[in-house]
Amino acid sequence: MMTFREIKIEDYNKLIPFWKENYFVGEMDSLDRFKLFLDKNPKLSFLAEDNGNITGTALGSFDGRRGYLQKVVVDKKFRRQGLGQQLVKKVIEKLKTLGATYIPVSVEEDLVGFYEQCGFKKTSQIPMNINI
């Protein structure tokens, strides 16, 4: 049975292998950084579980004005069943309660349809970043 709950620091050792298998893990995913992220953004990150196994995640953050989504990841076996949309919706609902009115995302071309189904719209803005 699929259940949803907030992510806790105790989930870290299960999340890393899940992300490695279904997405990506980098140096920013250390335990210390993950704890800092959760401490700065309490109650904004969710996971889905099926019989105790992680099947999806969506992490949220808030800077006082905008909300952000990270690590929206669904197990390959559970994709295209609405699980990712449910996780994104949970983060959006929490961000609304904090006063966020805008959530920018930068996505790969093959994920545009998913985010449109979640209510996001393409803009004329061009995402840019710098690695420091």
N, C-alpha and C positions, 0 to 999 in steps of 0.2 A: 504494500500500500504506500502510495506517494504521500510524503509529509513535507511541510515547509517549516523552517525555523531560522532564528537569527544565528549568524555565525559567531562562535566563541573562540577565544585563543586556544582552547583545548582541542579544537578541530584541526589545528595546523598540520599535525603529522598525517592526517588523512587527506587534507587538501592538496598538499604538495604532489603526491603521486597522482591524484586525480587530474590536477592541472598539467602535469608532465605528459600524461597519456592523451589528454583531450585538447590541450592548448599550448601553453608555453610557461616555463619557469625561468626567471632571470635572477640576477644578483639582488634586485629590489625585493625579492620574495623571501628574504631571510626572516627568521623568527622575530628578531628585534624590530625590523621594519614593519612586519605584519602586526605585531603588538602595538606599535606606535600608531599605525593606521586605524586599528580598531579603537584604540583609546581616544583618538581625535575625532572619530566618526562613530560614536556608539549607536547601536540599534539601527544601522543603515545597511547592513550586509546580510544576505540570506543564502541559505542552501536548501536544496531539495534532496530528500533521501528516499530510497526504496528499500525496505527491509534492512535499514541501517547502512546501506551503501550510498555514498554521495552520487547524485545523478545530475546536479546542476548547481551553479553559483551565480550570484550577481552582487558585486560590492558597490556600495554607494558612499559618496563623500559630499561635503557641503562646505563652501568657503565663506558663508555668510550672505551670499547673493545667489550664486549658481549652485546647482547640483551636478554631480558627475557620476558616471557609471564606469566600472572597471570589472575585469574578469567575469564578463557574462559568458559563461561556459556551460555547455550541456554535453553530457556523455553521448558519444556517437550513437549508441543503441537507443537513445531516447529523443533524438532530434526529430523535428517536424511533427511534434505532438502537442505543441503549445506550452511546453515547460519553460522555455526561455522567456516567452512573453509573460508568463505568470510571475517569474522571478523579477523581471524588469518592472512590472506593475507594482510589485511589493516595494521595491526601492523608490519608485516615483511617488507612491502614496506617502511613504515616510518623509521624503524630501519636501513634499507639499506642506506637511504639518510643521516643518521648520521655516517655511516661508520662501522656499525656492520656487521661482517662476520660470526658470530656463535651465535646460540641460543640454549642453552641446556634446555631440559625439563625433568622432572621426573614425570611419569604418572602411574596411576593405570593400571593394565593389561587390563581391558575392554576398555581402551581408546587408546591402542597402534594402532589399525587400523585407528582411526580418525587421529592421528598425522602422521601416514604413508601417508594417503591421502593428508595431508597438506605438504608433502615433507620431513618430518623428517625420520631419519633412526636410527635403534637400534645401540648402540655402546657397546663395552665391558666394559665401565665404570660402576661402581656400585654406584648409588646415596647414599649419606650418609648425615646426618644432626645432629645437636645438638640443643636441646631446651635450651635457656639460659634465 
